[in-house]
Amino acid sequence: MRGRFFVKGQWDWRLATAVFLMAIFGLVMVYSSSYFIMGYEYGDPQRLMIKETAFILIGLGVMWAASHIDHRLIRRWAVPINIMAVILYFLLLTPLGVAHKGGLRWVAILKWAGIDSLTIMPSEVAKYAGIIALATVLTAKGHERFSKAWWFLVICPPIYIVATLLQPDLSTAIVIVVAYVSTLFFAGLNMMYIFAAGGAGVFAVIGLILTQGYRMRRIQAFIDPFSDPLDKGYQTLQSLFAVASGGLSGVGLANGRQKMLYLPLSYNDYIFSIIAEELGFIGCLALVFILSLLVLSGYKVTANAPDKFSTFLAGGIISQIAVQSIMNMYVSVNMVPSTGIPFPIISYGGTSLVLTLTALGLVLGISRHENKQKPKAYANVEQKNYHSLERAKR
């Protein structure tokens, strides 16, 4: 583009600052929301905080490493990354698969060594592997479009969606679909196709809800949680009680009561409810501000990305984080039916945290190669040359 050139520089400091602030915010709130139940169940109030600290340090280290990788190498690694994601889904069907609360969603990767506690969620890997696959396919040229690897990458995103639905995990499948559609949006897909796909997706979701009784009960609890306050509406009501108790400034950090065995998964799916209770509207507003800084800075990197692949990659990653964050907050205030969606970086969870920070490392790496405006000195030289040419014409 005329008047622009590619430079290699530092991280986008706004995006990096937002990531670090969210990591610190999340660590504090994971400890505050988990210390009571960890002390009650395990006799160790710091149990989750220690694990979360380790995950954050690992995630930040991997993020730093990812930010120094040339993003063009990720395109070359697209096939191995997606092969790994497909293998993880197949491992769910082996003795390494771990079922919990009716869902087969985790793989105990070191179960063969007697370590069952280290698990990974294939759907978390699929979120970003699918975005890489789509970005690679959308930038394929010439002979690449007819290669076997290209066709493998084409079928990977649908495989991830179907495999996630079969776990069953409808909410995560919806987040994956939105992330993939966002990538297509940045690729310039006609909005009519997006709206058509969205309409088809809505009908598909309705069909999946109608065919599963537990999903219908969730919808009923969403519409009227008081109809079954001790069962299906319990989580929703306890979450609303937490949010309502917070008021403007909250009851004080670590002083919340809903985490005391009232609100299940207070350190994961419903951590935003604890934030609202303990820090109030002001605390929620601070978190939304940090999240907005992260998302807007990420989209700025997307807009200034040096090539199409990095544009599609950064746009898909940031959109996925934004959508998942909004869904988590909406669940806490009962604006959408209850789903098992964690808050990126804020909620407790090793796989989600490390992979999210790794993906953000790729975005930070892209920001180091942003397509930036020429320095003022160059602009002055061009302006002088322009006026010299104009004088010569006269």
Secondary structure, DSSP 8 states (H G I E B T S, - for coil): -TTEEE------HHHHHHHHHHHHHHHHHHHHHHHHHHHHHHS-TTHHHHHHHHHHHHHHHHHHHHHTS-HHHHHHTHHHHHHHHHHHHHHTTSTTEEEETTEEEEEETTGGGT--S-EE-HHHHHHHHHHHHHHHHHT--GGGGGSHHHHHHHHHHHHHHHHHHTTT-HHHHHHHHHHHHHHHHHTT--HHHHHHHHHHHHHHHHHHHHT-HHHHHHHHHHH-GGGSTTTTTHHHHHHHHHHHHHTTT-S-TT--STTTTTSTTTTTTTHHHHHHHHHHHHHHHHHHHHHHHHHHHHHHHHHT-SSHHHHHHHHHHHHHHHHHHHHHHHHHTTSS-------TTTS--HHHHHHHHHHHHHHHHHHTT-EEE--HHHHHHHHHHHHHHHHHH-
